[in-house]
Amino acid sequence: MTQIFVGENEGIESALRRFKREVSKAGIFQDMKKHRHFETPEQKRKRKEVARHRQRKRSSHRS
């Protein structure tokens, strides 16, 4: 769980910006998007296959 502590003289905009940064670092938005809709086992398999293909493609360009 992400949380921040607002300083005594800190504005709400600054605290909100820090909170958004922490949430982004923790990967919460990505996780929310991933679990937003039900994914069938076939869809999950295809998504992982595409991710593997992308990763292989990236690693072959580095060599």
ZICORTA-V775815 format. One record per residue. RES is the residue in three letters. SS is DSSP state (@ for helix, = for strand, . for the rest). PHI is phi in degrees with one decimal (NA if undefined). OMEGA is omega in radians with two decimals (999 if undefined). Layout:
# ZICORTA-V775815
{{RES | SS | PHI | OMEGA} {RES | SS | PHI | OMEGA}}
This chain:
# ZICORTA-V775815
{{MET | . | NA | -3.12} {THR | . | -92.8 | 3.06} {GLN | . | -149.0 | 3.09} {ILE | . | -130.8 | 3.09} {PHE | . | -114.0 | -3.10} {VAL | . | -81.6 | 3.11} {GLY | . | -70.8 | -3.10} {GLU | . | -59.2 | -3.09} {ASN | . | -102.2 | -3.09} {GLU | . | -90.3 | 3.11} {GLY | . | -76.2 | -3.12} {ILE | @ | -65.2 | 3.14} {GLU | @ | -63.2 | 3.14} {SER | @ | -65.3 | 3.14} {ALA | @ | -64.9 | 3.13} {LEU | @ | -64.7 | 3.10} {ARG | @ | -61.8 | 3.11} {ARG | @ | -63.0 | -3.14} {PHE | @ | -62.9 | 3.13} {LYS | @ | -61.0 | 3.12} {ARG | @ | -63.1 | -3.14} {GLU | @ | -64.5 | 3.13} {VAL | @ | -63.9 | 3.13} {SER | @ | -63.9 | 3.12} {LYS | @ | -60.9 | -3.09} {ALA | @ | -74.7 | 3.12} {GLY | . | 78.5 | -3.08} {ILE | @ | -69.2 | -3.14} {PHE | @ | -63.6 | 3.13} {GLN | @ | -62.3 | 3.13} {ASP | @ | -65.2 | 3.10} {MET | @ | -61.2 | -3.14} {LYS | @ | -62.2 | -3.12} {LYS | @ | -64.9 | -3.08} {HIS | . | -99.1 | -3.09} {ARG | . | -64.5 | -3.11} {HIS | . | -122.7 | 3.08} {PHE | . | -68.1 | -3.13} {GLU | . | -118.3 | 3.13} {THR | . | -70.3 | 3.11} {PRO | @ | -57.2 | 3.12} {GLU | @ | -67.1 | 3.11} {GLN | @ | -63.6 | 3.13} {LYS | @ | -63.1 | 3.14} {ARG | @ | -62.7 | 3.14} {LYS | @ | -65.0 | 3.14} {ARG | @ | -61.3 | -3.14} {LYS | @ | -67.9 | 3.11} {GLU | @ | -64.9 | 3.11} {VAL | @ | -64.1 | 3.13} {ALA | @ | -63.0 | 3.11} {ARG | @ | -62.8 | 3.14} {HIS | @ | -62.7 | 3.11} {ARG | @ | -61.4 | -3.11} {GLN | @ | -64.7 | 3.11} {ARG | @ | -63.3 | -3.14} {LYS | @ | -63.5 | 3.11} {ARG | @ | -64.0 | -3.08} {SER | @ | -71.1 | 3.12} {SER | @ | -75.2 | 3.09} {HIS | @ | -73.2 | -3.10} {ARG | @ | -72.3 | -3.07} {SER | . | -68.6 | 999}}
